Amino acid sequence: MAKVAIKSEKLTPFGGIFSIMEQIVEFYNLRGGKERIFDDMNNGFGWSMLPKSFMGENTVFLLLTALIRNFYKFIMARLDVKIMVMILRIASSRMVG
């Protein structure tokens, strides 16, 4: 059985267990953010039901929709939401009229 040596400046003989517990809690809390991303992908980008029967085709679908989501989040972070709403209204009025 191999021994694992933990090398950390935070570990001390008295506070080591608390430091490890803090790291575990931080790691676990990051998991919640990842689950929200998967929830967004399932509900907003069609990941709940994959479109194809073959794994390769579904892999392409998943990668492309993840890329599209990243572009969408980047654009929405850079643009003002009010400007985007105005642009969408103008575009939709041109499509209808």
A tleap script that builds the chain and sets N, CA, C and O, in Angstrom:
source leaprc.protein.ff14SB
mol = sequence {
  NMET ALA LYS VAL ALA ILE LYS SER GLU LYS
  LEU THR PRO PHE GLY GLY ILE PHE SER ILE
  MET GLU GLN ILE VAL GLU PHE TYR ASN LEU
  ARG GLY GLY LYS GLU ARG ILE PHE ASP ASP
  MET ASN ASN GLY PHE GLY TRP SER MET LEU
  PRO LYS SER PHE MET GLY GLU ASN THR VAL
  PHE LEU LEU LEU THR ALA LEU ILE ARG ASN
  PHE TYR LYS PHE ILE MET ALA ARG LEU ASP
  VAL LYS ILE MET VAL MET ILE LEU ARG ILE
  ALA SER SER ARG MET VAL CGLY
}
set mol.1.N position { 0.833 -1.164 0.000 }
set mol.1.CA position { 0.000 0.000 0.000 }
set mol.1.C position { 0.885 1.237 0.000 }
set mol.1.O position { 1.805 1.349 0.810 }
set mol.2.N position { 0.607 2.159 -0.906 }
set mol.2.CA position { 1.426 3.365 -1.033 }
set mol.2.C position { 0.988 4.403 -0.016 }
set mol.2.O position { -0.199 4.543 0.280 }
set mol.3.N position { 1.948 5.118 0.507 }
set mol.3.CA position { 1.656 6.200 1.439 }
set mol.3.C position { 1.554 7.499 0.660 }
set mol.3.O position { 2.338 7.748 -0.256 }
set mol.4.N position { 0.588 8.319 1.025 }
set mol.4.CA position { 0.388 9.601 0.374 }
set mol.4.C position { 0.853 10.683 1.330 }
set mol.4.O position { 0.378 10.776 2.462 }
set mol.5.N position { 1.768 11.484 0.872 }
set mol.5.CA position { 2.269 12.583 1.695 }
set mol.5.C position { 1.557 13.858 1.296 }
set mol.5.O position { 1.554 14.225 0.121 }
set mol.6.N position { 0.959 14.530 2.248 }
set mol.6.CA position { 0.276 15.797 2.004 }
set mol.6.C position { 1.263 16.913 2.322 }
set mol.6.O position { 1.709 17.069 3.458 }
set mol.7.N position { 1.588 17.676 1.300 }
set mol.7.CA position { 2.502 18.794 1.494 }
set mol.7.C position { 1.702 20.077 1.343 }
set mol.7.O position { 1.309 20.443 0.236 }
set mol.8.N position { 1.467 20.740 2.426 }
set mol.8.CA position { 0.731 21.986 2.403 }
set mol.8.C position { 1.266 22.886 3.501 }
set mol.8.O position { 1.581 22.438 4.603 }
set mol.9.N position { 1.360 24.168 3.170 }
set mol.9.CA position { 1.827 25.119 4.160 }
set mol.9.C position { 0.759 25.385 5.220 }
set mol.9.O position { 1.075 25.849 6.316 }
set mol.10.N position { -0.497 25.095 4.901 }
set mol.10.CA position { -1.589 25.346 5.836 }
set mol.10.C position { -1.646 24.301 6.951 }
set mol.10.O position { -2.211 24.559 8.014 }
set mol.11.N position { -1.075 23.146 6.717 }
set mol.11.CA position { -1.199 22.067 7.689 }
set mol.11.C position { -0.234 22.272 8.853 }
set mol.11.O position { 0.962 22.489 8.662 }
set mol.12.N position { -0.765 22.201 10.020 }
set mol.12.CA position { 0.035 22.249 11.242 }
set mol.12.C position { -0.392 21.081 12.104 }
set mol.12.O position { -1.435 20.482 11.841 }
set mol.13.N position { 0.383 20.733 13.130 }
set mol.13.CA position { -0.017 19.608 13.968 }
set mol.13.C position { -1.380 19.806 14.630 }
set mol.13.O position { -2.085 18.831 14.887 }
set mol.14.N position { -1.766 21.070 14.911 }
set mol.14.CA position { -3.033 21.297 15.607 }
set mol.14.C position { -4.171 21.690 14.675 }
set mol.14.O position { -5.331 21.386 14.953 }
set mol.15.N position { -3.854 22.359 13.579 }
set mol.15.CA position { -4.911 22.850 12.702 }
set mol.15.C position { -5.039 22.105 11.398 }
set mol.15.O position { -5.777 22.534 10.511 }
set mol.16.N position { -4.341 21.002 11.260 }
set mol.16.CA position { -4.330 20.282 10.000 }
set mol.16.C position { -5.677 19.746 9.586 }
set mol.16.O position { -6.042 19.843 8.414 }
set mol.17.N position { -6.418 19.190 10.501 }
set mol.17.CA position { -7.718 18.597 10.161 }
set mol.17.C position { -8.713 19.672 9.735 }
set mol.17.O position { -9.561 19.427 8.877 }
set mol.18.N position { -8.615 20.868 10.330 }
set mol.18.CA position { -9.530 21.943 9.957 }
set mol.18.C position { -9.215 22.471 8.563 }
set mol.18.O position { -10.119 22.833 7.810 }
set mol.19.N position { -7.943 22.514 8.228 }
set mol.19.CA position { -7.542 22.951 6.900 }
set mol.19.C position { -8.039 21.974 5.844 }
set mol.19.O position { -8.533 22.388 4.796 }
set mol.20.N position { -7.912 20.697 6.111 }
set mol.20.CA position { -8.386 19.681 5.170 }
set mol.20.C position { -9.902 19.756 5.025 }
set mol.20.O position { -10.427 19.619 3.920 }
set mol.21.N position { -10.595 19.969 6.117 }
set mol.21.CA position { -12.059 20.078 6.059 }
set mol.21.C position { -12.476 21.301 5.240 }
set mol.21.O position { -13.439 21.234 4.476 }
set mol.22.N position { -11.763 22.411 5.395 }
set mol.22.CA position { -12.072 23.602 4.599 }
set mol.22.C position { -11.874 23.335 3.111 }
set mol.22.O position { -12.671 23.781 2.286 }
set mol.23.N position { -10.825 22.617 2.771 }
set mol.23.CA position { -10.578 22.299 1.373 }
set mol.23.C position { -11.657 21.383 0.818 }
set mol.23.O position { -12.065 21.532 -0.334 }
set mol.24.N position { -12.113 20.453 1.611 }
set mol.24.CA position { -13.192 19.552 1.176 }
set mol.24.C position { -14.474 20.335 0.942 }
set mol.24.O position { -15.165 20.119 -0.054 }
set mol.25.N position { -14.792 21.243 1.857 }
set mol.25.CA position { -16.008 22.053 1.712 }
set mol.25.C position { -15.915 22.946 0.485 }
set mol.25.O position { -16.896 23.078 -0.247 }
set mol.26.N position { -14.768 23.560 0.241 }
set mol.26.CA position { -14.592 24.396 -0.949 }
set mol.26.C position { -14.771 23.569 -2.217 }
set mol.26.O position { -15.447 24.001 -3.150 }
set mol.27.N position { -14.178 22.396 -2.255 }
set mol.27.CA position { -14.300 21.533 -3.428 }
set mol.27.C position { -15.754 21.117 -3.648 }
set mol.27.O position { -16.234 21.116 -4.781 }
set mol.28.N position { -16.443 20.770 -2.587 }
set mol.28.CA position { -17.838 20.350 -2.700 }
set mol.28.C position { -18.722 21.500 -3.164 }
set mol.28.O position { -19.646 21.292 -3.950 }
set mol.29.N position { -18.448 22.709 -2.686 }
set mol.29.CA position { -19.246 23.861 -3.092 }
set mol.29.C position { -19.068 24.172 -4.571 }
set mol.29.O position { -19.999 24.671 -5.201 }
set mol.30.N position { -17.913 23.895 -5.138 }
set mol.30.CA position { -17.712 24.089 -6.567 }
set mol.30.C position { -18.606 23.160 -7.384 }
set mol.30.O position { -18.990 23.483 -8.508 }
set mol.31.N position { -18.928 22.018 -6.815 }
set mol.31.CA position { -19.779 21.038 -7.487 }
set mol.31.C position { -21.163 21.617 -7.783 }
set mol.31.O position { -21.748 21.317 -8.824 }
set mol.32.N position { -21.686 22.439 -6.883 }
set mol.32.CA position { -23.001 23.032 -7.085 }
set mol.32.C position { -23.044 23.921 -8.313 }
set mol.32.O position { -24.038 23.928 -9.039 }
set mol.33.N position { -21.983 24.665 -8.552 }
set mol.33.CA position { -21.917 25.503 -9.743 }
set mol.33.C position { -21.917 24.683 -11.018 }
set mol.33.O position { -22.545 25.058 -12.008 }
set mol.34.N position { -21.223 23.582 -10.993 }
set mol.34.CA position { -21.189 22.699 -12.168 }
set mol.34.C position { -22.552 22.070 -12.413 }
set mol.34.O position { -22.959 21.886 -13.560 }
set mol.35.N position { -23.254 21.743 -11.340 }
set mol.35.CA position { -24.592 21.153 -11.507 }
set mol.35.C position { -25.566 22.167 -12.099 }
set mol.35.O position { -26.459 21.792 -12.859 }
set mol.36.N position { -25.407 23.433 -11.765 }
set mol.36.CA position { -26.263 24.468 -12.359 }
set mol.36.C position { -25.998 24.595 -13.853 }
set mol.36.O position { -26.918 24.844 -14.632 }
set mol.37.N position { -24.740 24.422 -14.252 }
set mol.37.CA position { -24.416 24.464 -15.682 }
set mol.37.C position { -25.091 23.310 -16.406 }
set mol.37.O position { -25.658 23.506 -17.481 }
set mol.38.N position { -25.038 22.110 -15.836 }
set mol.38.CA position { -25.695 20.964 -16.466 }
set mol.38.C position { -27.211 21.145 -16.497 }
set mol.38.O position { -27.859 20.730 -17.458 }
set mol.39.N position { -27.780 21.751 -15.474 }
set mol.39.CA position { -29.216 22.024 -15.470 }
set mol.39.C position { -29.571 22.986 -16.594 }
set mol.39.O position { -30.566 22.790 -17.291 }
set mol.40.N position { -28.761 24.021 -16.772 }
set mol.40.CA position { -28.973 24.974 -17.857 }
set mol.40.C position { -28.862 24.283 -19.212 }
set mol.40.O position { -29.658 24.551 -20.112 }
set mol.41.N position { -27.889 23.404 -19.361 }
set mol.41.CA position { -27.719 22.700 -20.628 }
set mol.41.C position { -28.869 21.728 -20.889 }
set mol.41.O position { -29.310 21.590 -22.030 }
set mol.42.N position { -29.358 21.057 -19.854 }
set mol.42.CA position { -30.484 20.138 -20.024 }
set mol.42.C position { -31.746 20.873 -20.436 }
set mol.42.O position { -32.462 20.429 -21.333 }
set mol.43.N position { -32.018 21.987 -19.788 }
set mol.43.CA position { -33.276 22.687 -20.032 }
set mol.43.C position { -33.214 23.670 -21.196 }
set mol.43.O position { -34.199 23.828 -21.917 }
set mol.44.N position { -32.084 24.331 -21.391 }
set mol.44.CA position { -32.019 25.373 -22.395 }
set mol.44.C position { -31.394 24.979 -23.711 }
set mol.44.O position { -31.627 25.641 -24.723 }
set mol.45.N position { -30.616 23.932 -23.728 }
set mol.45.CA position { -29.883 23.591 -24.937 }
set mol.45.C position { -30.133 22.163 -25.407 }
set mol.45.O position { -29.373 21.643 -26.224 }
set mol.46.N position { -31.169 21.532 -24.911 }
set mol.46.CA position { -31.593 20.246 -25.440 }
set mol.46.C position { -30.785 19.040 -25.015 }
set mol.46.O position { -30.771 18.029 -25.717 }
set mol.47.N position { -30.117 19.122 -23.888 }
set mol.47.CA position { -29.328 17.973 -23.445 }
set mol.47.C position { -30.174 16.912 -22.763 }
set mol.47.O position { -29.681 15.813 -22.507 }
set mol.48.N position { -31.429 17.205 -22.463 }
set mol.48.CA position { -32.250 16.218 -21.754 }
set mol.48.C position { -32.599 15.027 -22.655 }
set mol.48.O position { -32.729 13.902 -22.173 }
set mol.49.N position { -32.749 15.270 -23.945 }
set mol.49.CA position { -33.003 14.185 -24.898 }
set mol.49.C position { -32.059 14.364 -26.073 }
set mol.49.O position { -32.207 15.302 -26.856 }
set mol.50.N position { -31.101 13.480 -26.199 }
set mol.50.CA position { -30.122 13.594 -27.272 }
set mol.50.C position { -30.765 13.237 -28.616 }
set mol.50.O position { -31.610 12.344 -28.682 }
set mol.51.N position { -30.366 13.930 -29.684 }
set mol.51.CA position { -31.081 13.794 -30.955 }
set mol.51.C position { -30.742 12.541 -31.767 }
set mol.51.O position { -31.528 12.147 -32.629 }
set mol.52.N position { -29.621 11.921 -31.521 }
set mol.52.CA position { -29.182 10.805 -32.361 }
set mol.52.C position { -29.041 9.522 -31.556 }
set mol.52.O position { -29.052 9.533 -30.325 }
set mol.53.N position { -28.909 8.430 -32.273 }
set mol.53.CA position { -28.752 7.131 -31.630 }
set mol.53.C position { -27.300 6.758 -31.419 }
set mol.53.O position { -26.991 5.893 -30.600 }
set mol.54.N position { -26.405 7.405 -32.153 }
set mol.54.CA position { -25.004 7.022 -32.113 }
set mol.54.C position { -24.202 7.953 -31.218 }
set mol.54.O position { -24.431 9.163 -31.193 }
set mol.55.N position { -23.268 7.377 -30.491 }
set mol.55.CA position { -22.490 8.123 -29.513 }
set mol.55.C position { -21.653 9.228 -30.158 }
set mol.55.O position { -21.557 10.322 -29.603 }
set mol.56.N position { -21.058 8.970 -31.297 }
set mol.56.CA position { -20.233 9.962 -31.977 }
set mol.56.C position { -21.026 11.190 -32.380 }
set mol.56.O position { -20.565 12.320 -32.218 }
set mol.57.N position { -22.232 10.961 -32.913 }
set mol.57.CA position { -23.075 12.075 -33.334 }
set mol.57.C position { -23.547 12.880 -32.123 }
set mol.57.O position { -23.598 14.109 -32.175 }
set mol.58.N position { -23.885 12.200 -31.055 }
set mol.58.CA position { -24.295 12.903 -29.843 }
set mol.58.C position { -23.137 13.675 -29.223 }
set mol.58.O position { -23.342 14.743 -28.646 }
set mol.59.N position { -21.934 13.146 -29.337 }
set mol.59.CA position { -20.765 13.856 -28.825 }
set mol.59.C position { -20.577 15.173 -29.557 }
set mol.59.O position { -20.290 16.195 -28.934 }
set mol.60.N position { -20.735 15.157 -30.865 }
set mol.60.CA position { -20.630 16.384 -31.653 }
set mol.60.C position { -21.714 17.363 -31.218 }
set mol.60.O position { -21.441 18.551 -31.043 }
set mol.61.N position { -22.931 16.879 -31.043 }
set mol.61.CA position { -24.040 17.728 -30.593 }
set mol.61.C position { -23.724 18.366 -29.245 }
set mol.61.O position { -23.919 19.568 -29.065 }
set mol.62.N position { -23.238 17.569 -28.299 }
set mol.62.CA position { -22.945 18.084 -26.960 }
set mol.62.C position { -21.831 19.121 -27.002 }
set mol.62.O position { -21.922 20.157 -26.343 }
set mol.63.N position { -20.787 18.852 -27.767 }
set mol.63.CA position { -19.678 19.804 -27.862 }
set mol.63.C position { -20.107 21.114 -28.518 }
set mol.63.O position { -19.741 22.192 -28.049 }
set mol.64.N position { -20.878 21.026 -29.595 }
set mol.64.CA position { -21.323 22.246 -30.276 }
set mol.64.C position { -22.260 23.075 -29.410 }
set mol.64.O position { -22.146 24.300 -29.370 }
set mol.65.N position { -23.187 22.418 -28.715 }
set mol.65.CA position { -24.104 23.188 -27.872 }
set mol.65.C position { -23.365 23.783 -26.672 }
set mol.65.O position { -23.721 24.869 -26.214 }
set mol.66.N position { -22.350 23.099 -26.156 }
set mol.66.CA position { -21.555 23.684 -25.070 }
set mol.66.C position { -20.793 24.898 -25.580 }
set mol.66.O position { -20.687 25.903 -24.876 }
set mol.67.N position { -20.265 24.816 -26.790 }
set mol.67.CA position { -19.564 25.947 -27.382 }
set mol.67.C position { -20.518 27.121 -27.610 }
set mol.67.O position { -20.172 28.271 -27.339 }
set mol.68.N position { -21.707 26.828 -28.104 }
set mol.68.CA position { -22.715 27.863 -28.317 }
set mol.68.C position { -23.097 28.522 -26.999 }
set mol.68.O position { -23.262 29.740 -26.937 }
set mol.69.N position { -23.240 27.721 -25.944 }
set mol.69.CA position { -23.569 28.283 -24.634 }
set mol.69.C position { -22.472 29.219 -24.155 }
set mol.69.O position { -22.758 30.283 -23.607 }
set mol.70.N position { -21.215 28.830 -24.357 }
set mol.70.CA position { -20.112 29.689 -23.937 }
set mol.70.C position { -20.109 31.009 -24.707 }
set mol.70.O position { -19.883 32.066 -24.118 }
set mol.71.N position { -20.356 30.960 -26.020 }
set mol.71.CA position { -20.451 32.193 -26.802 }
set mol.71.C position { -21.609 33.053 -26.317 }
set mol.71.O position { -21.472 34.268 -26.178 }
set mol.72.N position { -22.740 32.424 -26.061 }
set mol.72.CA position { -23.922 33.148 -25.586 }
set mol.72.C position { -23.630 33.853 -24.261 }
set mol.72.O position { -23.946 35.032 -24.102 }
set mol.73.N position { -23.031 33.138 -23.317 }
set mol.73.CA position { -22.710 33.737 -22.017 }
set mol.73.C position { -21.705 34.873 -22.173 }
set mol.73.O position { -21.815 35.892 -21.491 }
set mol.74.N position { -20.725 34.709 -23.064 }
set mol.74.CA position { -19.733 35.749 -23.305 }
set mol.74.C position { -20.381 36.997 -23.882 }
set mol.74.O position { -20.109 38.108 -23.428 }
set mol.75.N position { -21.239 36.818 -24.883 }
set mol.75.CA position { -21.906 37.958 -25.518 }
set mol.75.C position { -22.828 38.655 -24.529 }
set mol.75.O position { -22.846 39.883 -24.460 }
set mol.76.N position { -23.593 37.886 -23.765 }
set mol.76.CA position { -24.517 38.501 -22.809 }
set mol.76.C position { -23.769 39.240 -21.699 }
set mol.76.O position { -24.271 40.233 -21.173 }
set mol.77.N position { -22.598 38.774 -21.347 }
set mol.77.CA position { -21.807 39.473 -20.329 }
set mol.77.C position { -21.243 40.776 -20.869 }
set mol.77.O position { -21.048 41.725 -20.108 }
set mol.78.N position { -20.979 40.839 -22.163 }
set mol.78.CA position { -20.391 42.033 -22.763 }
set mol.78.C position { -21.431 43.070 -23.171 }
set mol.78.O position { -21.155 44.268 -23.119 }
set mol.79.N position { -22.600 42.641 -23.567 }
set mol.79.CA position { -23.624 43.568 -24.046 }
set mol.79.C position { -24.567 43.967 -22.927 }
set mol.79.O position { -24.812 43.211 -21.988 }
set mol.80.N position { -25.070 45.141 -23.054 }
set mol.80.CA position { -26.102 45.590 -22.123 }
set mol.80.C position { -27.414 44.913 -22.509 }
set mol.80.O position { -27.757 44.855 -23.690 }
set mol.81.N position { -28.127 44.417 -21.552 }
set mol.81.CA position { -29.349 43.658 -21.817 }
set mol.81.C position { -30.400 44.535 -22.494 }
set mol.81.O position { -31.134 44.055 -23.358 }
set mol.82.N position { -30.484 45.799 -22.122 }
set mol.82.CA position { -31.478 46.690 -22.732 }
set mol.82.C position { -31.220 46.870 -24.218 }
set mol.82.O position { -32.160 46.902 -25.012 }
set mol.83.N position { -29.968 46.987 -24.598 }
set mol.83.CA position { -29.629 47.126 -26.011 }
set mol.83.C position { -30.001 45.856 -26.761 }
set mol.83.O position { -30.512 45.917 -27.879 }
set mol.84.N position { -29.746 44.707 -26.149 }
set mol.84.CA position { -30.063 43.433 -26.787 }
set mol.84.C position { -31.571 43.281 -26.993 }
set mol.84.O position { -32.009 42.804 -28.040 }
set mol.85.N position { -32.358 43.681 -26.008 }
set mol.85.CA position { -33.818 43.606 -26.130 }
set mol.85.C position { -34.291 44.499 -27.265 }
set mol.85.O position { -35.164 44.111 -28.041 }
set mol.86.N position { -33.721 45.690 -27.364 }
set mol.86.CA position { -34.095 46.612 -28.428 }
set mol.86.C position { -33.747 46.018 -29.800 }
set mol.86.O position { -34.550 46.109 -30.728 }
set mol.87.N position { -32.587 45.425 -29.937 }
set mol.87.CA position { -32.177 44.815 -31.205 }
set mol.87.C position { -33.106 43.663 -31.569 }
set mol.87.O position { -33.486 43.521 -32.732 }
set mol.88.N position { -33.473 42.843 -30.595 }
set mol.88.CA position { -34.374 41.729 -30.874 }
set mol.88.C position { -35.759 42.212 -31.289 }
set mol.88.O position { -36.386 41.622 -32.170 }
set mol.89.N position { -36.238 43.281 -30.659 }
set mol.89.CA position { -37.548 43.829 -31.044 }
set mol.89.C position { -37.511 44.355 -32.482 }
set mol.89.O position { -38.438 44.119 -33.256 }
set mol.90.N position { -36.456 45.054 -32.829 }
set mol.90.CA position { -36.342 45.574 -34.192 }
set mol.90.C position { -36.271 44.423 -35.189 }
set mol.90.O position { -36.935 44.458 -36.225 }
set mol.91.N position { -35.478 43.416 -34.887 }
set mol.91.CA position { -35.348 42.264 -35.787 }
set mol.91.C position { -36.667 41.519 -35.946 }
set mol.91.O position { -37.022 41.111 -37.052 }
set mol.92.N position { -37.400 41.339 -34.837 }
set mol.92.CA position { -38.674 40.611 -34.930 }
set mol.92.C position { -39.716 41.427 -35.664 }
set mol.92.O position { -40.555 40.853 -36.360 }
set mol.93.N position { -39.697 42.767 -35.534 }
set mol.93.CA position { -40.669 43.582 -36.272 }
set mol.93.C position { -40.368 43.554 -37.759 }
set mol.93.O position { -41.294 43.633 -38.566 }
set mol.94.N position { -39.131 43.446 -38.139 }
set mol.94.CA position { -38.786 43.352 -39.553 }
set mol.94.C position { -39.178 42.012 -40.144 }
set mol.94.O position { -39.528 41.930 -41.321 }
set mol.95.N position { -39.122 40.954 -39.330 }
set mol.95.CA position { -39.523 39.632 -39.812 }
set mol.95.C position { -41.027 39.555 -40.035 }
set mol.95.O position { -41.491 38.955 -41.005 }
set mol.96.N position { -41.784 40.171 -39.123 }
set mol.96.CA position { -43.240 40.123 -39.215 }
set mol.96.C position { -43.747 41.020 -40.336 }
set mol.96.O position { -44.625 40.628 -41.104 }
set mol.97.N position { -43.195 42.218 -40.427 }
set mol.97.CA position { -43.675 43.219 -41.392 }
set mol.97.C position { -43.107 43.038 -42.711 }
set mol.97.O position { -43.415 43.801 -43.626 }
savepdb mol mol.pdb
quit
